[in-house]
Amino acid sequence: MEIRSKEFKSRAVFAIHDASLQQAMGKARDGFVGKRAQQAAELPEFEALREEAKNLKNHILENLDHYLERYEDAVKRAGGHVHWARDAQEARAIILDICKRVNAKTITKGKSMVSEEIDLNEALIEHGMEVVETDLGEYIIQLANEPPSHIIAPAVHKTKNQVSDLFEAAHGGPRKTEVADLVNEARQVLREKYFRADVGITGGNFLIAETGSSMIVTNEGNGDLTQTLAKVHIVTSGIERVVPTLDDATLFLRLLARSATGQETETYTTISTGPRRATDLDGPEEYHVVLVDNGRSKMLAGHFRDMLRCIRCGACMNHCPVYGSVGGHAYGWVYPGPMGSVLTPLIKGLDNAYDLPNACTLNGRCASVCPVKIPLPDLLRELRHLQHQQELSPVMQRRALKAWRFVATRPKLYHAGEWIAVRVLKLLGRKGSIRRLPFAQAWTDVRDLPTPEGQTFLQRWQAQRGK
Amino acid sequence: MTQSTGKRPRVGLFATCLMNMFRPNVGFAAAKLLEDAGCIVEVPDTQTCCGQPGYNSGDFDSARALARQVIAAFEQYDYVVGPSGSCMATIRHDYPVMFEDDPDWLPRAKALAAKSFELLSFLHDELGATPAGTRHLATATYHDSCSGLRGLGIKGQPRELLAGVAGLKLKEMQDAEVCCGFGGTFCVKYPEISEKMVEDKIHNIIESGADTVLGGDLGCLMNIAGRLRRIQSPVRVFHTAEVLAGMANGPGIGGHSQESR
């Protein structure tokens, strides 16, 4: 999808005034946060698991080449194919080639954020293929012709009413209004597609180096049907998703569902190893893995390696008060919220997503719930540092910082400035606060400015106590 | 340089920018609490700002310039204490990171970080102080400021200290730990998002039924008070130090003299 992160501000304001969006977001936010907190509280070793997961991820990232090579060998031994894609274009070309070779007409897809990242659907549709998203949320936004607004709950911004409308228009009614009926209707429609599919494309929550397996977790079982019923199964995954062993994967599984949806475990956890064997009753004839770099090896080498620990649970956005206020679409690309505000500038360019690292209060709630302890606020600040160094920040901001530094490193001048400011504000303020203040409208448009008491603390202290 | 008199620790009071300009009463309340707990309080006039605005804007060079100034001004003291989780988290956590590659300043930054504390946690955890004899008739709700809460682990300390204030009832609000939308320059760079966040916050404050909001950071408190004034809410806002020191008799933050009790 085309990046629209430059429109962050206007899209954020639009979202704040979108009553349906606010209704949907409020409901989701309260649900996710409460359930995660309950799960974390009920598992005594939860905090220890977070630390263990962080350390294991760090070990994997330090030895990523080793584990990826082991993984590739194991996939081949199981009869599968591994493809390496340096960027989105290469990834698209690889997948398109496979689909064309098997003359694919219908392609089913389990949820895959990497496929969103590489604009896969558009490329397949352009070549005349029918692409069907099978995750209920993805299916809803495909009908609405919208990108996902959340990495695990792509249609979290939609209300039930809006889904009823979409289904009625797409499926020809009668209009359903109960959640169970809506889910059932989608199931009926999708079941047909699974049987017709030539290619099934899924993501990979974890890639197991020791066995060459891909592991996916879903709550709907749609991933299983996608990957076992089609003739060809293609896994799209970032290179950072490899883990050494199945045991290691279980460590992350214990954290993933609890952090993401506040479940003890997902409904379906499915492991795929290679294509169908002679003795298997079902399964694909071909098994492919497309390992996508798309900026990841650059992150591995620099300041942002910590970001590669991400297991895509979405806890950071569930707990982010900015995301909760504006929703995922405001962020303008595939990954929203705190993790997206780090990834988007790194993958799509610092200048294409200036606002994302800045539209954050650095309140730290994201980092406090991250299952692999990514220091998201520090990474966002580091991105601001790069933007400052590359002079991507507004000229006025850089000038203001220069002036601030000049004055603040001269205590006498600084204190005189504070003294003058306090006097002026005191004159302007009546009844304790100021309602309109030129040059500070961004403050006074929203709230009053409390009037200073009259003198600065330092003045009064020195007057009372000497030095 | 340190000249401790007997066992009384010499504390350098960090006069945060917002306190210095907008609410000197908080500084005097802090000084009183520290002195009552047996400290000698001094306020070096070579201090200005901790450097956080530069640091969080990505101007690390300017932040370091300010940090060097703070280190020089305060390293003579036994402790550095400030009435703000935000500024003190900058000194405690960020200074050592800022000077990671500077062998001259790193030890000085680390030494200062180790003896720098936010006021309420310092009173409670380091001094074991239990301010007594103060009275404040109010039903208050406590806003946990993010830097203090997640950066410095301040959660129970202010509540326990406030439990000793006669006449004060604490009533927790929903989402007390969620950001109020201040975020330093965030509130003026993204005013609409900030407005949504502070609106959520004051909704929870009003829902709690409290007549007073307390907290430990003037940035958040000015944001909350400013919004409460804008909608003409009678809820009053004080820094916790003011209540603990018995110096919350005047108008609340953003309030005026007619409302004082």
Interface residues (C-beta under 8 A of the other chain):
Chain A: K9 A12 V13 I16 P321 V322 S325 V326 N358 A359 C360 T361 L362 N363 G364 R365 A367 S368 R381 L383 R384 H385 L386 Q387 H388 Q389 S393 Q397 R398 L401 K402 W404 R405 A408 T409 P411 Y414 H415 E418 A421 V422 R430 K431 G432 S433 R435 A440 A442 W443 D445 V446 R447 D448 L449 P450 T451 P452 E453 Q455 T456 F457 L458 R460 W461 Q462 R465 K467
Chain B: A15 C17 M19 N20 M21 F22 R23 P24 N25 G27 F28 A31 E42 V43 D45 T46 Q47 T48 C49 G51 P53 G54 Y55 N56 S57 G58 D59 F60 S62 A65 L66 Q69 C146 S147 R150 G151 E177 V178 C179 G181 F182 G183 G184 F186 C187 V188 K189 Y190 P191 E192 I193 S194 E195 K196 M197 V198 D200 M222 N223 A225 G226 R227 R229 R230 P251 I253 G254 G255 H256 S257 Q258 E259
